Amino acid sequence: MELGEPDSSGRRRPVPVEGSELTIPVDTVIEAIGQQPNPIIQATTQGLHVKKNGIVVTDESQKTSREGIFAGGDLSRGGTTVILAMRDGKQAATSIHEYLRAKSMSSISERVLEPQD
């Protein structure tokens, strides 16, 4: 696709470019189109706090009511902008890193402090 000539409103619309199609071999495709939370997640994840409209409740670090589960984008906001979904993803990644690091440190501390026989 490329942008065509401006129409009467001045807007340039995408037009197909002959021969520009390609096929990319992949193992997995994650479809990321939607404007509302997928109800399967709420139905299959017990203990997940959800609002009436199906939106998963998160705090400012994207943590949900379930330990170790984080959410963002349409799942925690409903239909919104890609920019906010990207922000949620970045925040969730930081929070997940901190969560795993704390769990790892806690595990190390427990092993170090355990009484030796």
DSSP file (Angstrom, degrees, kcal/mol; ACC not computed):
  #  RESIDUE AA STRUCTURE BP1 BP2  ACC     N-H-->O    O-->H-N    N-H-->O    O-->H-N    TCO  KAPPA ALPHA  PHI   PSI    X-CA   Y-CA   Z-CA
    1    1 A M              0   0    0      0, 0.0     2,-0.3     0, 0.0     0, 0.0   0.000 360.0 360.0 360.0 150.5    0.0    0.0    0.0
    2    2 A E  E     -A   15   0A   0     13,-2.1    13,-3.2    11,-0.1     2,-0.4  -0.958 360.0 -88.4-147.6 165.1    1.0    3.6   -0.5
    3    3 A L  E     -A   14   0A   0     -2,-0.3     9,-0.0    11,-0.2    10,-0.0  -0.626  43.1-148.8 -79.9 130.8   -0.8    6.9   -0.2
    4    4 A G  E     -     0   0A   0      9,-3.3     3,-0.1    -2,-0.4    -1,-0.1  -0.097  37.3 -62.0 -83.2-172.2   -2.6    8.0   -3.3
    5    5 A E  E     -     0   0A   0      1,-0.1     8,-0.6     7,-0.1    -1,-0.2  -0.362  67.3 -87.9 -69.1 152.2   -3.2   11.5   -4.5
    6    6 A P  E     -A   12   0A   0      0, 0.0     6,-0.2     0, 0.0    -1,-0.1  -0.339  43.3-140.1 -61.2 140.6   -5.3   13.8   -2.3
    7    7 A D    >   -     0   0    0      4,-2.2     3,-1.8    -3,-0.1     5,-0.0  -0.119  43.5 -72.5 -87.4-167.3   -9.1   13.6   -2.9
    8    8 A S  T 3  S+     0   0    0      1,-0.3    -1,-0.0     2,-0.1     0, 0.0   0.755 135.9  51.4 -62.6 -24.0  -11.5   16.5   -2.9
    9    9 A S  T 3  S-     0   0    0      2,-0.2    -1,-0.3     0, 0.0     3,-0.1   0.537 118.9-110.9 -88.5  -5.7  -11.1   16.9    0.9
   10   10 A G  S <  S+     0   0    0     -3,-1.8     2,-0.4     1,-0.3    -2,-0.1   0.422  74.5 135.2  92.0  -0.7   -7.3   16.9    0.7
   11   11 A R        -     0   0    0     -5,-0.1    -4,-2.2    -6,-0.1     2,-0.6  -0.667  49.4-141.7 -87.4 134.7   -7.0   13.5    2.3
   12   12 A R  E     -A    6   0A   0     -2,-0.4    -7,-0.1    -6,-0.2    -9,-0.0  -0.837  20.3-157.6 -93.1 124.8   -4.6   11.0    0.8
   13   13 A R  E     -     0   0A   0     -8,-0.6    -9,-3.3    -2,-0.6     2,-0.1  -0.736  23.5 -99.8-104.2 151.3   -6.0    7.5    0.9
   14   14 A P  E     -A    3   0A   0      0, 0.0   -11,-0.2     0, 0.0    -1,-0.1  -0.430  39.0-170.7 -67.7 140.0   -4.1    4.2    0.8
   15   15 A V  E     -A    2   0A   0    -13,-3.2   -13,-2.1    -2,-0.1     2,-0.0  -0.978  27.5-102.8-130.1 145.6   -4.0    2.4   -2.5
   16   16 A P        -     0   0    0      0, 0.0     2,-0.6     0, 0.0     0, 0.0  -0.328  25.0-142.5 -66.7 147.8   -2.7   -1.1   -3.3
   17   17 A V    >   -     0   0    0     -2,-0.0     3,-1.9     0, 0.0     4,-0.2  -0.962  25.3-119.4-111.4 116.1    0.7   -1.4   -5.0
   18   18 A E  T 3  S+     0   0    0     -2,-0.6     0, 0.0     1,-0.3     0, 0.0  -0.278  94.8  11.7 -56.6 130.2    0.7   -4.3   -7.5
   19   19 A G  T 3  S+     0   0    0      1,-0.1    -1,-0.3     3,-0.0     0, 0.0   0.520  93.3 110.9  82.3   5.8    3.2   -7.0   -6.7
   20   20 A S    <   +     0   0    0     -3,-1.9    -2,-0.1     2,-0.0     2,-0.1   0.497  46.5 111.3 -91.3  -2.3    3.9   -5.7   -3.1
   21   21 A E        +     0   0    0     -4,-0.2     2,-0.3     2,-0.0    -3,-0.0  -0.379  43.4 176.5 -70.5 148.6    2.2   -8.6   -1.4
   22   22 A L        -     0   0    0     -2,-0.1     2,-0.5     2,-0.0    -2,-0.0  -0.986  25.3-135.5-148.9 158.7    4.4  -11.1    0.5
   23   23 A T        -     0   0    0     -2,-0.3    -2,-0.0     2,-0.0     0, 0.0  -0.966  15.2-162.7-117.0 131.1    4.0  -14.1    2.7
   24   24 A I        -     0   0    0     -2,-0.5     2,-0.3     2,-0.0    -2,-0.0  -0.959  18.8-131.5-115.5 119.8    6.0  -14.5    5.9
   25   25 A P        +     0   0    0      0, 0.0     2,-0.3     0, 0.0    -2,-0.0  -0.534  36.8 171.2 -70.9 132.7    6.3  -17.9    7.4
   26   26 A V        -     0   0    0     -2,-0.3     3,-0.1     1,-0.1    -2,-0.0  -0.944  38.9-148.6-138.6 158.7    5.5  -17.8   11.2
   27   27 A D  S    S+     0   0    0      1,-0.3     2,-0.4    -2,-0.3    -1,-0.1   0.786  88.2  18.4 -91.5 -36.4    4.9  -20.3   14.0
   28   28 A T        -     0   0    0      2,-0.0     2,-0.5     0, 0.0    -1,-0.3  -0.996  59.6-162.6-140.4 141.0    2.4  -18.2   15.9
   29   29 A V        -     0   0    0     -2,-0.4     2,-0.7    -3,-0.1    -3,-0.0  -0.993   7.0-159.6-122.9 127.3    0.2  -15.2   15.1
   30   30 A I        -     0   0    0     -2,-0.5     2,-0.5     2,-0.0    -2,-0.0  -0.923  15.1-143.9-106.8 112.6   -1.3  -13.1   17.9
   31   31 A E        -     0   0    0     -2,-0.7     2,-0.2     1,-0.1    -2,-0.0  -0.639  18.4-176.9 -78.6 121.3   -4.2  -11.2   16.6
   32   32 A A        +     0   0    0     -2,-0.5     2,-0.4     2,-0.0    -1,-0.1  -0.473  38.0 114.1-121.4  60.1   -4.3   -7.7   18.2
   33   33 A I        +     0   0    0     -2,-0.2     2,-0.3     2,-0.0    -2,-0.0  -0.995  38.1  93.9-126.5 136.4   -7.4   -6.1   16.9
   34   34 A G        -     0   0    0     -2,-0.4    40,-0.1     1,-0.1     4,-0.0  -0.832  52.9-139.9 159.1 163.0  -10.3   -5.3   19.2
   35   35 A Q  S    S+     0   0    0     -2,-0.3    44,-0.8    44,-0.1    -1,-0.1   0.247  82.8  45.8-130.0   9.0  -11.8   -2.6   21.2
   36   36 A Q  S    S-     0   0    0     42,-0.2    39,-0.2    43,-0.1    38,-0.1  -0.979  91.6 -82.4-149.8 160.0  -13.0   -4.5   24.2
   37   37 A P        -     0   0    0      0, 0.0    -2,-0.1     0, 0.0    38,-0.1  -0.313  44.4-112.2 -64.3 144.4  -11.7   -7.2   26.6
   38   38 A N    >>  -     0   0    0      1,-0.1     3,-1.1    -4,-0.0     4,-0.7  -0.689  22.7-146.5 -74.5 119.9  -11.9  -10.8   25.5
   39   39 A P  H 3> S+     0   0    0      0, 0.0     4,-2.0     0, 0.0     5,-0.2   0.667  89.2  74.5 -67.2 -15.1  -14.4  -12.4   27.9
   40   40 A I  H 3> S+     0   0    0      1,-0.2     4,-1.8     2,-0.2     5,-0.1   0.890  91.7  55.2 -63.9 -38.2  -12.6  -15.7   27.9
   41   41 A I  H <> S+     0   0    0     -3,-1.1     4,-0.9     1,-0.2     3,-0.2   0.940 110.3  43.7 -61.8 -47.9   -9.9  -14.3   30.1
   42   42 A Q  H  < S+     0   0    0     -4,-0.7     3,-0.3     1,-0.2     6,-0.2   0.875 114.5  50.9 -65.1 -37.1  -12.3  -13.2   32.8
   43   43 A A  H  < S+     0   0    0     -4,-2.0    -1,-0.2     1,-0.2    -2,-0.2   0.776 116.6  39.1 -72.4 -26.4  -14.3  -16.5   32.6
   44   44 A T  H  < S+     0   0    0     -4,-1.8     2,-0.7    -3,-0.2    -1,-0.2   0.437 101.8  73.4-106.2  -0.3  -11.2  -18.7   33.0
   45   45 A T  S >< S-     0   0    0     -4,-0.9     3,-1.3    -3,-0.3    -1,-0.2  -0.828  72.8-153.0-118.8  92.4   -9.2  -16.8   35.6
   46   46 A Q  T 3  S+     0   0    0     -2,-0.7     3,-0.1     1,-0.2    -3,-0.1  -0.306  76.5  25.8 -65.3 145.3  -10.8  -17.2   39.0
   47   47 A G  T 3  S+     0   0    0      1,-0.3     2,-0.6    -5,-0.1    -1,-0.2   0.506  82.6 137.1  82.4   5.0  -10.3  -14.4   41.5
   48   48 A L    <   -     0   0    0     -3,-1.3     2,-0.3    -6,-0.2    -1,-0.3  -0.760  54.4-131.2 -86.5 118.7   -9.7  -11.7   38.9
   49   49 A H        -     0   0    0     -2,-0.6     8,-2.4     8,-0.2     2,-0.4  -0.563  33.3-179.9 -73.9 128.2  -11.6   -8.5   39.8
   50   50 A V  B     -B   56   0B   0     -2,-0.3     6,-0.2     6,-0.2     5,-0.1  -0.976  24.2-126.4-132.6 140.8  -13.6   -7.3   36.8
   51   51 A K    >   -     0   0    0      4,-3.1     3,-2.1    -2,-0.4     6,-0.0  -0.299  41.9 -94.4 -75.8 169.8  -15.8   -4.3   36.3
   52   52 A K  T 3  S+     0   0    0      1,-0.3    -1,-0.1     2,-0.1    -2,-0.0   0.831 125.1  54.9 -54.2 -36.1  -19.4   -4.7   35.0
   53   53 A N  T 3  S-     0   0    0      2,-0.1    -1,-0.3     1,-0.1     3,-0.1   0.345 123.1-101.4 -85.7   8.3  -18.3   -4.1   31.4
   54   54 A G  S <  S+     0   0    0     -3,-2.1     2,-0.3     1,-0.3    -2,-0.1   0.417  74.0 143.8  91.4  -2.0  -15.7   -6.9   31.6
   55   55 A I        -     0   0    0     22,-0.1    -4,-3.1    21,-0.1     2,-0.3  -0.571  51.5-124.1 -75.5 130.8  -12.7   -4.6   32.1
   56   56 A V  B     -B   50   0B   0     19,-2.9     2,-0.4    -2,-0.3    -6,-0.2  -0.581  23.8-122.0 -77.0 132.6  -10.0   -6.1   34.4
   57   57 A V        +     0   0    0     -8,-2.4     8,-0.4    -2,-0.3     2,-0.3  -0.606  39.3 171.0 -78.0 128.0   -9.2   -3.9   37.4
   58   58 A T        -     0   0    0     -2,-0.4     6,-0.2    18,-0.2     2,-0.1  -0.909  26.6-128.8-130.7 160.9   -5.5   -3.0   37.6
   59   59 A D    >   -     0   0    0      4,-1.7     3,-2.0    -2,-0.3     6,-0.0  -0.312  49.9 -78.9 -94.6-171.0   -3.5   -0.7   39.7
   60   60 A E  T 3  S+     0   0    0      1,-0.3    -1,-0.0     2,-0.1    31,-0.0   0.684 132.7  52.9 -66.4 -16.7   -1.0    1.9   38.4
   61   61 A S  T 3  S-     0   0    0      2,-0.1    -1,-0.3    34,-0.0    34,-0.2   0.303 119.6-108.9 -99.2   9.3    1.7   -0.8   37.9
   62   62 A Q    <   +     0   0    0     -3,-2.0     9,-2.2     1,-0.3     2,-0.2   0.586  68.6 149.5  74.9  14.0   -0.8   -2.9   35.8
   63   63 A K  B     -C   70   0C   0      7,-0.2    -4,-1.7     1,-0.1    -1,-0.3  -0.543  32.6-151.7 -74.4 142.2   -1.1   -5.5   38.6
   64   64 A T        -     0   0    0      5,-2.4    -6,-0.1     2,-0.5     5,-0.1  -0.359  36.9 -89.2 -98.5-173.6   -4.5   -7.3   38.8
   65   65 A S  S    S+     0   0    0     -8,-0.4     2,-0.5   -16,-0.2   -17,-0.1   0.607 108.4  80.5 -73.6 -11.8   -6.1   -8.8   41.9
   66   66 A R  S >  S-     0   0    0      3,-0.2     3,-1.9   -17,-0.1    -2,-0.5  -0.841  92.8-110.2 -99.1 131.0   -4.3  -12.1   41.2
   67   67 A E  T 3  S+     0   0    0     -2,-0.5     3,-0.1     1,-0.3    -2,-0.1  -0.337 101.1  10.7 -59.4 131.8   -0.7  -12.4   42.3
   68   68 A G  T 3  S+     0   0    0      1,-0.2     2,-0.5    -4,-0.1    -1,-0.3   0.527 101.0 113.5  79.7   6.2    1.7  -12.5   39.4
   69   69 A I    <   +     0   0    0     -3,-1.9    -5,-2.4    -5,-0.1     2,-0.3  -0.954  40.5 179.7-115.9 127.3   -1.0  -11.5   36.8
   70   70 A F  B     -C   63   0C   0     -2,-0.5     2,-0.3    -7,-0.2    -7,-0.2  -0.870   2.4-173.4-122.7 153.9   -0.7   -8.2   35.0
   71   71 A A        +     0   0    0     -9,-2.2     2,-0.3    -2,-0.3    -2,-0.0  -0.973   9.7 155.9-146.5 158.8   -3.0   -6.6   32.4
   72   72 A G    >   +     0   0    0     -2,-0.3     3,-1.2    19,-0.0     4,-0.3  -0.939  41.4  38.2-164.1-175.5   -3.1   -3.6   30.1
   73   73 A G  T >> S-     0   0    0     11,-0.3     4,-1.9    -2,-0.3     3,-0.9  -0.278 120.7  -8.9  62.6-142.9   -4.5   -2.2   26.9
   74   74 A D  H 3> S+     0   0    0      1,-0.2     4,-1.8     3,-0.2    -1,-0.3   0.809 132.8  63.0 -57.8 -31.3   -8.1   -3.1   26.0
   75   75 A L  H <4 S+     0   0    0     -3,-1.2   -19,-2.9     1,-0.2    -1,-0.2   0.866 118.5  23.8 -64.9 -36.0   -8.2   -5.7   28.8
   76   76 A S  H <4 S+     0   0    0     -3,-0.9   -18,-0.2    -4,-0.3    -1,-0.2   0.516 137.9  28.1-107.8  -6.1   -7.7   -3.0   31.5
   77   77 A R  H  < S-     0   0    0     -4,-1.9    -3,-0.2     1,-0.2     2,-0.2   0.589  91.7-134.3-123.9 -19.5   -9.0    0.1   29.7
   78   78 A G  S  < S-     0   0    0     -4,-1.8     2,-0.3    -5,-0.4    -1,-0.2  -0.505  72.2  -6.5  81.3-165.4  -11.6   -1.0   27.1
   79   79 A G  S    S+     0   0    0    -44,-0.8     2,-0.2    -2,-0.2   -44,-0.1  -0.459  90.6 131.2 -65.0 121.5  -11.2    0.5   23.7
   80   80 A T        -     0   0    0     -2,-0.3     2,-0.1     1,-0.0    -6,-0.1  -0.763  54.9 -51.4-151.9-163.8   -8.6    3.2   23.8
   81   81 A T     >  -     0   0    0     -2,-0.2     4,-1.8     1,-0.1     5,-0.1  -0.416  36.7-125.1 -85.1 157.0   -5.5    4.3   21.9
   82   82 A V  H  > S+     0   0    0      1,-0.2     4,-2.8     2,-0.2     5,-0.2   0.858 111.4  61.4 -62.3 -36.2   -2.5    2.2   20.9
   83   83 A I  H  > S+     0   0    0      1,-0.2     4,-2.2     2,-0.2    -1,-0.2   0.920 105.5  45.2 -59.6 -44.9   -0.3    4.7   22.7
   84   84 A L  H  > S+     0   0    0      2,-0.2     4,-2.5     1,-0.2   -11,-0.3   0.882 112.0  52.1 -67.7 -36.9   -2.0    4.0   26.0
   85   85 A A  H  X S+     0   0    0     -4,-1.8     4,-2.3     2,-0.2    -2,-0.2   0.900 109.9  49.3 -64.2 -39.4   -1.8    0.2   25.3
   86   86 A M  H  X S+     0   0    0     -4,-2.8     4,-2.4     2,-0.2    -2,-0.2   0.901 110.2  51.0 -64.9 -40.7    1.9    0.6   24.6
   87   87 A R  H  X S+     0   0    0     -4,-2.2     4,-2.7     2,-0.2    -2,-0.2   0.915 109.9  50.2 -61.2 -43.6    2.3    2.5   27.9
   88   88 A D  H  X S+     0   0    0     -4,-2.5     4,-3.1     1,-0.2    -2,-0.2   0.916 110.2  50.2 -61.2 -43.4    0.5   -0.2   29.7
   89   89 A G  H  X S+     0   0    0     -4,-2.3     4,-2.5     2,-0.2    -2,-0.2   0.911 111.6  47.4 -62.1 -43.4    2.8   -2.9   28.2
   90   90 A K  H  X S+     0   0    0     -4,-2.4     4,-2.0     2,-0.2    -2,-0.2   0.922 114.9  45.9 -64.7 -44.2    5.9   -1.0   29.1
   91   91 A Q  H  X S+     0   0    0     -4,-2.7     4,-2.6     1,-0.2    -2,-0.2   0.917 112.8  50.4 -64.7 -42.8    4.7   -0.4   32.7
   92   92 A A  H  X S+     0   0    0     -4,-3.1     4,-3.1    -5,-0.2     5,-0.2   0.912 108.5  52.4 -62.2 -41.9    3.6   -4.0   33.0
   93   93 A A  H  X S+     0   0    0     -4,-2.5     4,-2.3     2,-0.2    -1,-0.2   0.917 111.3  46.9 -60.3 -43.5    7.0   -5.2   31.7
   94   94 A T  H  X S+     0   0    0     -4,-2.0     4,-2.3     2,-0.2    -1,-0.2   0.921 114.6  47.0 -62.8 -44.4    8.7   -3.1   34.4
   95   95 A S  H  X S+     0   0    0     -4,-2.6     4,-2.6     2,-0.2    -2,-0.2   0.882 111.0  51.0 -66.7 -39.0    6.4   -4.4   37.1
   96   96 A I  H  X S+     0   0    0     -4,-3.1     4,-2.9     2,-0.2     5,-0.3   0.919 109.9  50.9 -64.1 -43.1    6.8   -8.0   36.0
   97   97 A H  H  X S+     0   0    0     -4,-2.3     4,-2.4    -5,-0.2    -2,-0.2   0.937 112.6  45.6 -58.5 -47.7   10.5   -7.6   36.2
   98   98 A E  H  X S+     0   0    0     -4,-2.3     4,-2.4     2,-0.2    -2,-0.2   0.896 112.8  51.3 -63.1 -40.7   10.3   -6.2   39.7
   99   99 A Y  H  X S+     0   0    0     -4,-2.6     4,-2.3     2,-0.2    -2,-0.2   0.936 113.0  43.9 -62.7 -48.1    7.9   -8.9   40.7
  100  100 A L  H  X S+     0   0    0     -4,-2.9     4,-2.4     2,-0.2    -2,-0.2   0.878 113.0  52.1 -66.8 -37.5   10.1  -11.7   39.5
  101  101 A R  H  X S+     0   0    0     -4,-2.4     4,-2.6    -5,-0.3    -1,-0.2   0.924 110.7  47.6 -64.1 -44.1   13.2  -10.1   40.9
  102  102 A A  H  X S+     0   0    0     -4,-2.4     4,-2.4     2,-0.2    -2,-0.2   0.902 112.4  49.6 -64.2 -41.2   11.5   -9.8   44.4
  103  103 A K  H  X S+     0   0    0     -4,-2.3     4,-2.3     2,-0.2    -1,-0.2   0.907 111.7  49.0 -63.6 -41.4   10.4  -13.4   44.2
  104  104 A S  H  X S+     0   0    0     -4,-2.4     4,-2.2     2,-0.2    -2,-0.2   0.923 112.5  46.9 -63.9 -45.5   13.8  -14.5   43.3
  105  105 A M  H  X S+     0   0    0     -4,-2.6     4,-2.6     1,-0.2    -2,-0.2   0.884 111.9  51.4 -64.6 -38.6   15.4  -12.6   46.1
  106  106 A S  H  X S+     0   0    0     -4,-2.4     4,-2.4     2,-0.2    -1,-0.2   0.909 109.7  49.8 -64.3 -42.3   12.8  -13.9   48.5
  107  107 A S  H  X S+     0   0    0     -4,-2.3     4,-1.9     2,-0.2    -2,-0.2   0.897 111.4  48.5 -63.2 -41.6   13.6  -17.5   47.4
  108  108 A I  H  X S+     0   0    0     -4,-2.2     4,-2.3     2,-0.2    -2,-0.2   0.926 111.1  50.6 -64.6 -45.0   17.3  -16.9   47.9
  109  109 A S  H  X S+     0   0    0     -4,-2.6     4,-2.5     1,-0.2    -2,-0.2   0.899 108.6  52.0 -60.4 -41.6   16.8  -15.4   51.4
  110  110 A E  H  X S+     0   0    0     -4,-2.4     4,-0.9     1,-0.2    -1,-0.2   0.904 111.4  46.6 -63.0 -41.0   14.6  -18.4   52.4
  111  111 A R  H  < S+     0   0    0     -4,-1.9     3,-0.2     1,-0.2    -1,-0.2   0.882 114.0  47.7 -68.9 -37.3   17.3  -20.9   51.3
  112  112 A V  H  < S+     0   0    0     -4,-2.3    -2,-0.2     1,-0.2    -1,-0.2   0.882 115.5  44.5 -69.6 -38.2   20.1  -18.9   53.0
  113  113 A L  H  < S+     0   0    0     -4,-2.5    -1,-0.2    -5,-0.2    -2,-0.2   0.551  85.7 111.7 -86.9  -7.4   18.1  -18.6   56.3
  114  114 A E  S  < S-     0   0    0     -4,-0.9     2,-0.1    -3,-0.2    -3,-0.0  -0.420  79.4-105.3 -65.7 139.2   16.9  -22.1   56.5
  115  115 A P        -     0   0    0      0, 0.0     2,-0.4     0, 0.0    -1,-0.1  -0.418  33.2-132.9 -65.1 138.9   18.4  -24.1   59.4
  116  116 A Q              0   0    0     -2,-0.1    -3,-0.0     1,-0.1     0, 0.0  -0.748 360.0 360.0 -93.5 139.8   21.0  -26.6   58.2
  117  117 A D              0   0    0     -2,-0.4    -1,-0.1     0, 0.0     0, 0.0   0.463 360.0 360.0 -78.6 360.0   21.0  -30.1   59.5
